[in-house]
């Protein structure tokens, strides 16, 4: 288990760090939009679950996945953030829904 995941499971990783980590990997995200109005740094372990997901060959394999809904951007829209620790990238989705 890598150090990042150890700290994450222990609830020691702050969400701000995670978002900065993601931004450094993707390089195209507006960090001001993400960090402006960040609601909380809840214990990450509370949101972590293991799922069986199908791989490219059709085999079911366990994936450790965290999913949280506690982010709002500066316009008050809530984001869904999903991290799959067993995928190539830590962050697999970040969606800002369209304004109503």
DRENDO-468464 format. One record per residue (C-alpha): residue number from 1; residue in one letter; chain; x, y, z. Coordinates in nm, 4 decimals. Layout:
<sites>
+-----+----+----+----------+----------+----------+
:   i : aa : ch :     east :    north :       up :
+-----+----+----+----------+----------+----------+
: NUM :  A :  A :        X :        Y :        Z :
...
+-----+----+----+----------+----------+----------+
</sites>
This chain:
<sites>
+-----+----+----+----------+----------+----------+
:   i : aa : ch :     east :    north :       up :
+-----+----+----+----------+----------+----------+
:   1 :  X :  A :   0.0000 :   0.0000 :   0.0000 :
:   2 :  X :  A :   0.1472 :   0.3360 :  -0.0969 :
:   3 :  X :  A :   0.1987 :   0.6195 :   0.1523 :
:   4 :  X :  A :  -0.0755 :   0.8330 :   0.0010 :
:   5 :  X :  A :  -0.3328 :   0.5576 :   0.0407 :
:   6 :  X :  A :  -0.2157 :   0.4750 :   0.3950 :
:   7 :  X :  A :  -0.2652 :   0.8341 :   0.5034 :
:   8 :  X :  A :  -0.5937 :   0.8543 :   0.3145 :
:   9 :  X :  A :  -0.7375 :   0.5474 :   0.4884 :
:  10 :  X :  A :  -0.6253 :   0.6857 :   0.8225 :
:  11 :  X :  A :  -0.8256 :   0.9992 :   0.7471 :
:  12 :  X :  A :  -0.5154 :   1.2165 :   0.7528 :
:  13 :  X :  A :  -0.5273 :   1.3467 :   0.3978 :
:  14 :  X :  A :  -0.6899 :   1.6865 :   0.3709 :
:  15 :  X :  A :  -0.9143 :   1.7336 :   0.0714 :
:  16 :  X :  A :  -0.7245 :   2.0463 :  -0.0274 :
:  17 :  X :  A :  -0.4122 :   1.8321 :  -0.0739 :
:  18 :  X :  A :  -0.6053 :   1.5815 :  -0.2814 :
:  19 :  X :  A :  -0.7345 :   1.8522 :  -0.5118 :
:  20 :  X :  A :  -0.3895 :   2.0032 :  -0.5558 :
:  21 :  X :  A :  -0.2546 :   1.6534 :  -0.6310 :
:  22 :  X :  A :  -0.5225 :   1.6079 :  -0.8957 :
:  23 :  X :  A :  -0.4571 :   1.9486 :  -1.0484 :
:  24 :  X :  A :  -0.0889 :   1.8692 :  -1.0821 :
:  25 :  X :  A :  -0.1794 :   1.5506 :  -1.2707 :
:  26 :  X :  A :  -0.4432 :   1.7015 :  -1.4996 :
:  27 :  X :  A :  -0.3150 :   2.0562 :  -1.5304 :
:  28 :  X :  A :  -0.6383 :   2.1944 :  -1.6714 :
:  29 :  X :  A :  -0.8610 :   2.2511 :  -1.3708 :
:  30 :  X :  A :  -0.9481 :   2.5930 :  -1.2320 :
:  31 :  X :  A :  -0.8344 :   2.5539 :  -0.8710 :
:  32 :  X :  A :  -1.0031 :   2.8803 :  -0.7706 :
:  33 :  X :  A :  -1.3359 :   2.7334 :  -0.8752 :
:  34 :  X :  A :  -1.2723 :   2.4175 :  -0.6732 :
:  35 :  X :  A :  -1.1295 :   2.5707 :  -0.3575 :
:  36 :  X :  A :  -1.3606 :   2.8723 :  -0.3367 :
:  37 :  X :  A :  -1.6265 :   2.7701 :  -0.0872 :
:  38 :  X :  A :  -1.4798 :   2.4298 :   0.0007 :
:  39 :  X :  A :  -1.7206 :   2.3153 :   0.2683 :
:  40 :  X :  A :  -1.5269 :   2.0740 :   0.4846 :
:  41 :  X :  A :  -1.2404 :   1.8305 :   0.5229 :
:  42 :  X :  A :  -1.4431 :   1.5394 :   0.6545 :
:  43 :  X :  A :  -1.2681 :   1.2176 :   0.7514 :
:  44 :  X :  A :  -1.1884 :   1.0580 :   0.4179 :
:  45 :  X :  A :  -1.2112 :   0.7035 :   0.5528 :
:  46 :  X :  A :  -1.5820 :   0.7553 :   0.6226 :
:  47 :  X :  A :  -1.6460 :   0.7832 :   0.2495 :
:  48 :  X :  A :  -1.4253 :   0.4970 :   0.1310 :
:  49 :  X :  A :  -1.5836 :   0.1715 :   0.0136 :
:  50 :  X :  A :  -1.4670 :  -0.1294 :  -0.1855 :
:  51 :  X :  A :  -1.6520 :  -0.2178 :  -0.5053 :
:  52 :  X :  A :  -1.6151 :  -0.5000 :  -0.7545 :
:  53 :  X :  A :  -1.5661 :  -0.3493 :  -1.0988 :
:  54 :  X :  A :  -1.5236 :  -0.5201 :  -1.4331 :
:  55 :  X :  A :  -1.1850 :  -0.4769 :  -1.5963 :
:  56 :  X :  A :  -1.1128 :  -0.4611 :  -1.9691 :
:  57 :  X :  A :  -1.1067 :  -0.8424 :  -1.9910 :
:  58 :  X :  A :  -1.4447 :  -0.8792 :  -1.8204 :
:  59 :  X :  A :  -1.3039 :  -0.9962 :  -1.4856 :
:  60 :  X :  A :  -1.4419 :  -0.8561 :  -1.1611 :
:  61 :  X :  A :  -1.1716 :  -0.6980 :  -0.9460 :
:  62 :  X :  A :  -1.1928 :  -0.5063 :  -0.6182 :
:  63 :  X :  A :  -1.1533 :  -0.1300 :  -0.6418 :
:  64 :  X :  A :  -1.1157 :   0.0955 :  -0.3415 :
:  65 :  X :  A :  -1.3333 :   0.3952 :  -0.4171 :
:  66 :  X :  A :  -1.4051 :   0.7170 :  -0.2304 :
:  67 :  X :  A :  -1.7036 :   0.9258 :  -0.3228 :
:  68 :  X :  A :  -1.7996 :   1.2585 :  -0.1713 :
:  69 :  X :  A :  -2.0540 :   1.5267 :  -0.2400 :
:  70 :  X :  A :  -1.9343 :   1.7980 :  -0.0031 :
:  71 :  X :  A :  -1.7864 :   2.0444 :  -0.2479 :
:  72 :  X :  A :  -1.9509 :   2.3605 :  -0.3757 :
:  73 :  X :  A :  -1.8087 :   2.6037 :  -0.6253 :
:  74 :  X :  A :  -1.8339 :   2.9817 :  -0.6032 :
:  75 :  X :  A :  -2.1740 :   2.9726 :  -0.7747 :
:  76 :  X :  A :  -2.3125 :   2.7382 :  -0.5098 :
:  77 :  X :  A :  -2.3273 :   2.4344 :  -0.7372 :
:  78 :  X :  A :  -2.2365 :   2.1049 :  -0.5758 :
:  79 :  X :  A :  -1.9678 :   1.8805 :  -0.7233 :
:  80 :  X :  A :  -1.9493 :   1.5033 :  -0.7269 :
:  81 :  X :  A :  -1.5947 :   1.3785 :  -0.6824 :
:  82 :  X :  A :  -1.5004 :   1.0133 :  -0.7192 :
:  83 :  X :  A :  -1.1535 :   0.8695 :  -0.6626 :
:  84 :  X :  A :  -1.0659 :   0.5175 :  -0.7730 :
:  85 :  X :  A :  -0.7427 :   0.4195 :  -0.5980 :
:  86 :  X :  A :  -0.6983 :   0.1109 :  -0.8136 :
:  87 :  X :  A :  -0.7240 :   0.2909 :  -1.1463 :
:  88 :  X :  A :  -0.4346 :   0.4528 :  -1.3275 :
:  89 :  X :  A :  -0.5421 :   0.7985 :  -1.2065 :
:  90 :  X :  A :  -0.6528 :   0.8732 :  -0.8519 :
:  91 :  X :  A :  -0.9330 :   1.1031 :  -0.9587 :
:  92 :  X :  A :  -1.1669 :   0.9577 :  -1.2159 :
:  93 :  X :  A :  -1.4478 :   1.2123 :  -1.2165 :
:  94 :  X :  A :  -1.5272 :   1.5623 :  -1.1062 :
:  95 :  X :  A :  -1.8586 :   1.7003 :  -1.2290 :
:  96 :  X :  A :  -1.9943 :   2.0508 :  -1.1824 :
:  97 :  X :  A :  -2.3645 :   2.0176 :  -1.2720 :
:  98 :  X :  A :  -2.5188 :   2.2836 :  -1.4922 :
:  99 :  X :  A :  -2.6892 :   2.5670 :  -1.3073 :
: 100 :  X :  A :  -3.0681 :   2.5247 :  -1.2882 :
+-----+----+----+----------+----------+----------+
</sites>
